Amino acid sequence: MSSLTLDQLILLLPELLLLLVAIIIMLLPKKAHNFAWALAAVALAVDTLMCAALWGIEADIMGGAYRMDNFAVFAKVMLLAMGCINIIGSHDFTETLPKAREYYALLVVAMLGLIIIPSATDFITLTIGFELASIATYTLPMIDSNNPRGKEAALKYYLMGAFSSAVIIYGLSLLYGFTGSLDIMAAAEVIAVLGVHPLPALAYVLLLVGFGYKMAMVPMHMWAADTYEGASEATTGFISGVTQKGAFIVAMKLVLVTFVFWSPVSALLLGVLCAVTMTVGNVMALQQNDVKRMLAYSSVAHAGNIPVGIAVGSVMGVAGSFLHIWAHALMTIGAFFALRLVAKHKGGTTLSHFRGLAKQLPWVSAALMLILLSYGGVPPLLGFWGKMLMVVSAIGRGGWYTVLAVILVLNSALSLVYYARVIREMYTKPVEVELIMTPKKGFCSDCWAIWLTVALLLVMGLLPNMLTELASAAAVALW
């Protein structure tokens, strides 16, 4: 492996900065909660700008094991921006948390792993980045000692995560054994030349199962609802809105490049998994009375929406998946911080707690309404454009892809039923549960996170052409 030059080292500054910040946070005094929060938030904001400045650069680093291109830059900016918003919103949550320092250190380490993923060009680097992000988040659900359900949520998350990691590594080992290469593109070329063979087919199934657990796709979704419901809202927002998105980036790099062009059957299998996941997720969400659990199953449904563009395998399809990752990350972070405020001021998150909420917490209700409409794919919010690109690209391919597009549209319509139910409870029903505490005046980190996500959903939704061009440029860099 060639030694690093100064120019290459500059390209690694975002990763090095996060590593340094994580170490500094762990060395801080235990009571330095505010400084740890500010340092983590500023570091991720600076990292986002540093990565954005690398747009248009193409360079191989560390002997080709690490690559900087438009795909890597777009994915890193997206992940870092979402992580930064989540950390901004976490201030009030960690204000009374005994392990606030460890919480922010874990978030920064997880972000370090996540931004390694888009630049990884071989199986080892990819696995290191993905596992670094996963391991750093396993303990987050139980970090709040005042949450009685946190330990159960953490245990389920850890056990399912460990199992899926083992399955993924086994699948990658089969790929390496069959192709004789750790490089993703080299392995894809060998598979394309040798054609259909049982060994890469088995590896593909194992990778779908492993990453299906990480993405919470049916039938590997059983951990998601209990973990999301049991963890604190800030933690759930990070797991679902940020960490989980790393699995979709891996799917783009690994499943799409290596398998989807190898055999139409592999795309069909992924398409069937998408259709089943979005349908089961929406049907389960319809039956929920707790809004937090409802959004957990909604995330399962969206885990079926996002890979549709990957199954289609076109530039437009992948761009649509990228936009929907952006949208779902923003919606999830904003929604769970809104739920945190509702639980804090009304004592719970069942539908009865939302009745008459518009009269008690009008600004939170307005923000949550916009987020829920974006969840349902209502234009011009950002949640609409990713789905539209995936539907158009699927119809353009014809055949069974058209059926997949129809299923996606029908499921989006179905999801509006339970999103509209929450909006109806907030705006048309009388108050059933009174406020147990009045909203505090002054700085509210939850409110900042909520309105940052709403602002981005609106602004990015009003600029679809620019965002589509950037996402398409990132998609082209995959091949």
C-alpha positions as CSV (number, residue, x, y, z in Angstrom):
1,M,0.0,0.0,0.0
2,S,1.4,3.4,-1.0
3,S,2.1,6.0,1.6
4,L,-0.2,9.0,2.1
5,T,0.8,12.3,0.4
6,L,-0.1,15.7,1.8
7,D,-2.8,16.1,-0.8
8,Q,-4.4,12.8,0.1
9,L,-4.2,13.6,3.8
10,I,-6.1,16.8,3.2
11,L,-9.0,14.7,1.7
12,L,-9.1,12.8,4.9
13,L,-9.4,15.8,7.2
14,P,-13.2,15.3,7.8
15,E,-12.5,11.8,9.2
16,L,-9.5,12.9,11.2
17,L,-11.5,15.8,12.7
18,L,-14.2,13.5,13.9
19,L,-11.7,11.1,15.4
20,L,-10.0,14.0,17.2
21,V,-13.2,15.4,18.5
22,A,-14.4,12.1,19.8
23,I,-11.2,11.7,21.8
24,I,-11.4,15.3,23.2
25,I,-15.0,14.8,24.3
26,M,-14.1,11.6,26.2
27,L,-11.3,13.5,28.0
28,L,-13.7,16.3,29.1
29,P,-14.9,16.5,32.8
30,K,-18.2,14.7,33.3
31,K,-20.0,17.9,34.0
32,A,-18.9,19.6,30.8
33,H,-22.3,18.8,29.1
34,N,-22.7,22.1,27.3
35,F,-19.2,22.1,25.9
36,A,-19.4,18.5,24.7
37,W,-22.7,19.4,23.0
38,A,-21.3,22.5,21.3
39,L,-18.1,20.8,20.3
40,A,-19.9,17.9,18.7
41,A,-22.4,20.1,16.9
42,V,-19.7,22.5,15.6
43,A,-17.5,19.6,14.5
44,L,-20.2,18.1,12.4
45,A,-21.2,21.4,10.9
46,V,-17.6,22.1,10.0
47,D,-17.2,18.6,8.6
48,T,-20.3,19.1,6.5
49,L,-18.8,22.2,4.9
50,M,-15.4,20.5,4.5
51,C,-17.0,17.6,2.6
52,A,-19.2,19.9,0.5
53,A,-16.0,21.7,-0.6
54,L,-14.7,18.4,-2.1
55,W,-17.5,18.2,-4.7
56,G,-16.1,17.5,-8.1
57,I,-12.8,15.9,-6.8
58,E,-12.0,12.4,-7.9
59,A,-9.1,10.7,-6.1
60,D,-8.0,7.3,-4.8
61,I,-6.4,7.1,-1.4
62,M,-4.6,4.5,0.6
63,G,-3.7,2.3,-2.4
64,G,-7.2,2.5,-3.8
65,A,-9.0,1.3,-0.6
66,Y,-10.6,4.7,-0.2
67,R,-12.1,6.9,-2.9
68,M,-13.3,10.4,-3.0
69,D,-15.9,11.2,-5.7
70,N,-19.2,12.9,-6.1
71,F,-21.1,9.8,-4.7
72,A,-19.0,9.9,-1.5
73,V,-19.3,13.6,-1.1
74,F,-23.0,13.7,-1.6
75,A,-23.6,10.8,0.9
76,K,-21.2,12.3,3.5
77,V,-22.8,15.8,3.3
78,M,-26.2,14.2,3.7
79,L,-25.2,12.0,6.7
80,L,-23.2,14.7,8.4
81,A,-26.0,17.3,8.1
82,M,-28.5,14.9,9.6
83,G,-26.1,14.0,12.4
84,C,-25.5,17.7,13.1
85,I,-29.3,18.4,13.3
86,N,-29.8,15.5,15.7
87,I,-27.0,16.6,18.0
88,I,-28.4,20.2,18.0
89,G,-31.7,18.8,19.1
90,S,-30.2,16.6,21.8
91,H,-29.1,19.4,24.1
92,D,-32.2,19.4,26.3
93,F,-32.3,15.6,26.3
94,T,-28.8,15.3,27.7
95,E,-29.2,18.3,30.1
96,T,-30.0,15.9,33.0
97,L,-28.2,12.8,31.5
98,P,-25.4,11.6,33.8
99,K,-23.6,10.2,30.8
100,A,-24.0,13.1,28.4
101,R,-20.3,13.1,27.6
102,E,-20.3,9.5,26.5
103,Y,-23.5,10.1,24.5
104,Y,-21.9,12.8,22.4
105,A,-18.7,10.8,22.0
106,L,-20.7,7.8,20.7
107,L,-22.6,9.9,18.3
108,V,-19.4,11.4,16.9
109,V,-17.8,7.9,16.6
110,A,-20.9,6.6,14.8
111,M,-20.7,9.5,12.4
112,L,-17.0,8.7,11.7
113,G,-18.0,5.2,10.8
114,L,-20.9,6.4,8.6
115,I,-18.7,8.8,6.5
116,I,-16.2,6.0,5.9
117,I,-18.8,3.9,4.2
118,P,-19.4,6.1,1.0
119,S,-15.6,6.2,0.3
120,A,-14.9,2.5,0.9
121,T,-14.0,0.6,-2.3
122,D,-13.3,-2.8,-0.7
123,F,-15.1,-5.2,1.6
124,I,-12.7,-4.7,4.6
125,T,-13.0,-0.8,4.6
126,L,-16.7,-1.1,4.1
127,T,-17.2,-3.5,7.0
128,I,-15.0,-1.4,9.3
129,G,-17.0,1.7,8.6
130,F,-20.3,0.0,8.9
131,E,-19.5,-1.9,12.1
132,L,-17.9,1.2,13.7
133,A,-21.2,3.0,13.2
134,S,-23.3,0.0,14.4
135,I,-21.3,-0.7,17.5
136,A,-21.2,2.9,18.6
137,T,-25.1,3.0,18.6
138,Y,-25.8,-0.3,20.3
139,T,-25.7,1.2,23.8
140,L,-27.5,4.4,22.9
141,P,-31.0,3.1,23.7
142,M,-30.0,2.4,27.3
143,I,-27.9,5.4,28.0
144,D,-30.8,7.2,29.8
145,S,-31.0,5.5,33.2
146,N,-34.4,7.0,33.8
147,N,-35.9,5.2,30.9
148,P,-37.1,1.8,32.2
149,R,-37.5,0.3,28.7
150,G,-34.1,1.4,27.4
151,K,-32.3,-1.8,28.4
152,E,-34.8,-4.0,26.6
153,A,-34.6,-1.9,23.5
154,A,-30.8,-1.9,23.6
155,L,-30.6,-5.7,24.0
156,K,-32.9,-6.3,21.1
157,Y,-31.0,-3.8,18.9
158,Y,-27.7,-5.4,19.9
159,L,-28.7,-9.0,19.4
160,M,-30.3,-8.4,16.0
161,G,-27.4,-6.1,15.0
162,A,-24.8,-8.7,16.0
163,F,-26.6,-11.5,14.1
164,S,-27.0,-9.4,10.9
165,S,-23.3,-8.4,11.0
166,A,-22.3,-12.1,11.2
167,V,-24.6,-12.8,8.2
168,I,-23.1,-9.9,6.2
169,I,-19.5,-10.9,6.9
170,Y,-20.3,-14.5,5.9
171,G,-21.8,-13.2,2.6
172,L,-18.8,-11.0,1.9
173,S,-16.4,-14.0,2.7
174,L,-18.3,-16.0,0.1
175,L,-17.9,-13.2,-2.4
176,Y,-14.2,-13.0,-1.7
177,G,-13.7,-16.7,-2.0
178,F,-15.6,-16.8,-5.3
179,T,-14.0,-13.7,-7.0
180,G,-10.6,-13.8,-5.3
181,S,-10.7,-10.0,-4.8
182,L,-11.7,-7.7,-1.9
183,D,-12.3,-4.8,-4.3
184,I,-16.0,-4.2,-5.0
185,M,-15.6,-3.2,-8.7
186,A,-13.1,-6.1,-9.3
187,A,-15.5,-8.6,-7.7
188,A,-18.4,-7.2,-9.8
189,E,-16.4,-7.7,-13.0
190,V,-15.5,-11.3,-12.1
191,I,-19.2,-12.1,-11.4
192,A,-20.2,-10.5,-14.7
193,V,-17.7,-12.6,-16.6
194,L,-18.4,-15.9,-14.9
195,G,-22.2,-15.5,-15.1
196,V,-24.8,-17.2,-12.9
197,H,-23.3,-19.4,-10.1
198,P,-24.8,-20.8,-6.9
199,L,-22.0,-19.2,-4.7
200,P,-22.6,-15.5,-5.5
201,A,-26.3,-16.2,-5.5
202,L,-26.0,-17.5,-1.9
203,A,-23.8,-14.5,-1.0
204,Y,-26.5,-12.1,-2.4
205,V,-29.2,-13.7,-0.3
206,L,-27.0,-13.5,2.8
207,L,-26.3,-9.8,2.1
208,L,-30.0,-9.1,1.6
209,V,-30.8,-10.8,4.9
210,G,-28.0,-9.0,6.8
211,F,-28.6,-5.6,5.4
212,G,-32.4,-6.2,5.6
213,Y,-32.0,-6.4,9.4
214,K,-30.0,-3.2,9.4
215,M,-32.6,-1.4,7.2
216,A,-35.5,-3.0,9.0
217,M,-37.0,-4.6,5.9
218,V,-39.6,-7.3,6.2
219,P,-39.3,-10.0,7.5
220,M,-36.2,-8.8,9.3
221,H,-38.0,-5.9,10.9
222,M,-39.2,-7.4,14.2
223,W,-36.6,-5.5,16.3
224,A,-37.5,-2.1,15.0
225,A,-40.8,-1.2,16.6
226,D,-39.7,-2.3,20.1
227,T,-36.3,-0.6,19.9
228,Y,-37.8,2.6,18.6
229,E,-40.5,2.6,21.2
230,G,-38.3,1.7,24.1
231,A,-35.4,4.1,23.3
232,S,-35.6,7.9,24.0
233,E,-36.9,10.0,21.1
234,A,-33.5,11.7,20.5
235,T,-31.8,8.3,20.3
236,T,-34.5,6.8,18.0
237,G,-34.2,9.8,15.7
238,F,-30.5,9.1,15.4
239,I,-30.8,5.4,14.9
240,S,-33.6,5.6,12.3
241,G,-32.7,9.0,10.7
242,V,-29.0,8.7,10.5
243,T,-27.4,5.3,11.4
244,Q,-30.0,3.3,9.4
245,K,-29.3,5.3,6.3
246,G,-25.7,4.0,6.2
247,A,-27.2,0.6,5.3
248,F,-28.9,2.1,2.2
249,I,-25.5,3.6,1.2
250,V,-23.9,0.2,1.5
251,A,-26.7,-1.3,-0.5
252,M,-26.0,1.2,-3.3
253,K,-22.3,0.5,-3.3
254,L,-22.5,-3.3,-2.9
255,V,-25.9,-4.7,-4.0
256,L,-26.4,-2.4,-6.9
257,V,-22.9,-2.4,-8.4
258,T,-22.2,-6.1,-7.7
259,F,-25.5,-7.8,-8.3
260,V,-28.3,-5.9,-9.9
261,F,-26.6,-5.8,-13.3
262,W,-25.4,-9.3,-12.9
263,S,-28.8,-10.9,-13.1
264,P,-32.4,-9.6,-13.6
265,V,-33.4,-12.2,-10.9
266,S,-31.4,-10.3,-8.3
267,A,-33.3,-7.1,-9.1
268,L,-36.6,-8.9,-9.0
269,L,-35.8,-10.4,-5.6
270,L,-35.0,-7.0,-4.2
271,G,-38.1,-5.6,-5.8
272,V,-40.3,-8.2,-4.2
273,L,-38.7,-7.5,-0.8
274,C,-39.4,-3.8,-1.3
275,A,-43.1,-4.4,-2.2
276,V,-43.6,-6.7,0.8
277,T,-41.8,-4.4,3.2
278,M,-43.7,-1.2,2.3
279,T,-47.1,-3.0,2.4
280,V,-46.5,-4.8,5.7
281,G,-45.1,-1.6,7.3
282,N,-48.1,0.5,6.3
283,V,-50.6,-2.1,7.3
284,M,-49.0,-2.5,10.7
285,A,-48.8,1.3,11.2
286,L,-52.5,1.6,10.5
287,Q,-53.2,-0.6,13.6
288,Q,-51.1,1.5,16.1
289,N,-52.6,3.7,18.7
290,D,-49.2,5.0,19.9
291,V,-47.8,7.5,17.5
292,K,-44.2,6.6,18.3
293,R,-44.8,3.0,17.4
294,M,-46.8,4.1,14.4
295,L,-43.8,6.0,13.1
296,A,-41.6,3.0,13.8
297,Y,-43.7,0.9,11.4
298,S,-43.8,3.9,9.1
299,S,-40.0,3.7,9.0
300,V,-40.3,0.0,8.1
301,A,-42.6,1.0,5.2
302,H,-40.1,3.6,4.0
303,A,-37.3,1.0,4.2
304,G,-39.3,-0.7,1.4
305,N,-39.7,2.6,-0.5
306,I,-36.0,3.6,-0.6
307,P,-34.5,0.5,-2.3
308,V,-37.0,0.7,-5.2
309,G,-34.5,3.0,-7.0
310,I,-31.7,0.6,-6.3
311,A,-33.8,-2.3,-7.8
312,V,-34.5,-0.2,-10.9
313,G,-30.8,0.3,-11.3
314,S,-30.9,3.5,-13.4
315,V,-29.3,6.9,-12.6
316,M,-32.7,8.4,-12.1
317,G,-33.8,5.6,-9.8
318,V,-30.7,5.9,-7.6
319,A,-31.1,9.6,-7.6
320,G,-34.7,9.1,-6.4
321,S,-33.4,6.7,-3.6
322,F,-30.9,9.4,-2.6
323,L,-33.5,12.1,-2.4
324,H,-35.8,9.8,-0.4
325,I,-33.0,9.0,2.1
326,W,-32.6,12.8,2.6
327,A,-36.3,13.3,3.0
328,H,-36.9,10.3,5.4
329,A,-33.9,11.3,7.5
330,L,-35.2,14.8,7.9
331,M,-38.7,13.7,8.6
332,T,-37.7,11.1,11.1
333,I,-35.4,13.4,13.1
334,G,-38.0,16.2,13.1
335,A,-40.9,13.9,14.0
336,F,-39.2,12.2,16.9
337,F,-38.1,15.5,18.5
338,A,-41.7,16.6,18.1
339,L,-42.8,13.5,19.9
340,R,-40.3,14.2,22.6
341,L,-42.0,17.6,23.3
342,V,-45.4,16.0,23.3
343,A,-44.3,13.3,25.7
344,K,-42.6,15.9,27.9
345,H,-45.6,18.3,28.1
346,K,-48.4,15.8,28.0
347,G,-47.0,12.6,29.5
348,G,-47.3,10.2,26.5
349,T,-47.5,9.8,22.7
350,T,-50.8,7.9,22.2
351,L,-53.4,9.4,19.9
352,S,-55.3,10.7,23.0
353,H,-52.3,12.9,23.9
354,F,-52.5,14.5,20.4
355,R,-56.1,15.5,20.7
356,G,-56.4,19.3,20.7
357,L,-52.6,19.6,20.5
358,A,-52.9,22.6,18.1
359,K,-54.5,24.6,20.8
360,Q,-51.9,23.7,23.4
361,L,-48.6,23.6,21.4
362,P,-49.6,25.3,18.1
363,W,-46.0,25.6,16.7
364,V,-45.2,22.0,17.4
365,S,-48.5,20.9,15.8
366,A,-47.8,23.0,12.7
367,A,-44.3,21.6,12.3
368,L,-45.5,18.0,12.8
369,M,-48.3,18.5,10.3
370,L,-45.8,19.5,7.6
371,I,-43.5,16.6,8.5
372,L,-46.4,14.1,8.3
373,L,-47.5,15.5,4.9
374,S,-44.0,15.1,3.7
375,Y,-44.0,11.5,5.0
376,G,-47.1,10.9,2.8
377,G,-45.4,12.3,-0.3
378,V,-47.5,15.5,-0.6
379,P,-45.9,18.1,-3.0
380,P,-44.0,20.4,-2.9
381,L,-42.4,18.9,0.3
382,L,-39.2,16.9,-0.2
383,G,-40.9,13.6,0.6
384,F,-42.7,13.8,-2.8
385,W,-39.7,14.2,-5.1
386,G,-37.8,11.1,-4.3
387,K,-40.9,8.9,-4.7
388,M,-41.7,10.6,-8.0
389,L,-38.2,10.0,-9.4
390,M,-38.4,6.3,-8.4
391,V,-41.9,5.8,-9.8
392,V,-41.0,7.5,-13.1
393,S,-37.7,5.5,-13.5
394,A,-39.6,2.2,-12.7
395,I,-42.3,2.9,-15.2
396,G,-39.6,3.8,-17.8
397,R,-38.1,0.3,-17.4
398,G,-41.4,-1.3,-18.1
399,G,-42.4,-4.9,-17.2
400,W,-42.6,-5.9,-13.6
401,Y,-41.0,-2.5,-12.7
402,T,-44.3,-0.9,-13.6
403,V,-46.1,-3.1,-11.1
404,L,-43.5,-2.1,-8.4
405,A,-44.2,1.6,-9.2
406,V,-47.9,1.1,-8.8
407,I,-47.4,-0.7,-5.5
408,L,-45.3,2.2,-4.3
409,V,-48.0,4.8,-5.3
410,L,-50.7,2.7,-3.6
411,N,-48.7,2.4,-0.4
412,S,-48.0,6.1,-0.4
413,A,-51.8,6.7,-0.6
414,L,-52.4,4.1,2.2
415,S,-49.8,5.8,4.5
416,L,-51.7,9.1,4.2
417,V,-54.6,7.5,6.1
418,Y,-52.7,7.2,9.4
419,Y,-50.7,10.4,8.9
420,A,-54.0,12.3,8.4
421,R,-55.4,10.6,11.5
422,V,-52.8,12.3,13.6
423,I,-53.4,15.6,11.9
424,R,-57.1,15.2,12.5
425,E,-56.6,14.5,16.2
426,M,-54.4,17.6,16.6
427,Y,-56.7,20.1,14.8
428,T,-60.3,18.9,14.9
429,K,-60.6,17.1,18.3
430,P,-61.1,18.7,21.7
431,V,-58.3,18.5,24.3
432,E,-58.4,15.2,26.2
433,V,-55.1,15.3,28.1
434,E,-54.0,18.6,29.7
435,L,-50.5,19.9,29.7
436,I,-48.5,18.6,32.7
437,M,-46.0,21.4,32.3
438,T,-45.9,24.6,30.4
439,P,-43.5,25.1,27.6
440,K,-40.3,26.7,28.8
441,K,-39.2,30.1,27.5
442,G,-35.8,30.7,26.0
443,F,-33.6,28.2,24.2
444,C,-35.3,25.0,23.2
445,S,-33.0,22.6,21.3
446,D,-35.9,20.3,20.4
447,C,-37.6,23.2,18.7
448,W,-34.4,24.1,16.8
449,A,-34.1,20.6,15.4
450,I,-37.8,20.4,14.5
451,W,-37.8,23.7,12.6
452,L,-34.4,23.0,10.9
453,T,-35.8,19.8,9.5
454,V,-39.1,21.5,8.4
455,A,-37.2,24.4,6.8
456,L,-35.0,21.9,4.8
457,L,-38.0,19.9,3.8
458,L,-39.6,23.1,2.4
459,V,-36.6,24.7,0.8
460,M,-35.2,21.5,-0.8
461,G,-38.7,20.6,-1.9
462,L,-39.0,23.9,-3.7
463,L,-35.6,23.3,-5.4
464,P,-36.1,19.8,-6.9
465,N,-34.2,20.4,-10.1
466,M,-31.0,21.5,-8.4
467,L,-31.2,18.6,-5.9
468,T,-32.0,16.1,-8.6
469,E,-28.9,17.2,-10.7
470,L,-26.7,16.8,-7.6
471,A,-28.2,13.4,-6.8
472,S,-27.8,12.3,-10.4
473,A,-24.2,13.4,-10.5
474,A,-23.6,11.3,-7.3
475,A,-25.4,8.3,-8.9
476,V,-23.3,8.5,-12.0
477,A,-20.1,8.2,-9.9
478,L,-21.2,4.8,-8.8
479,W,-20.3,3.2,-12.1
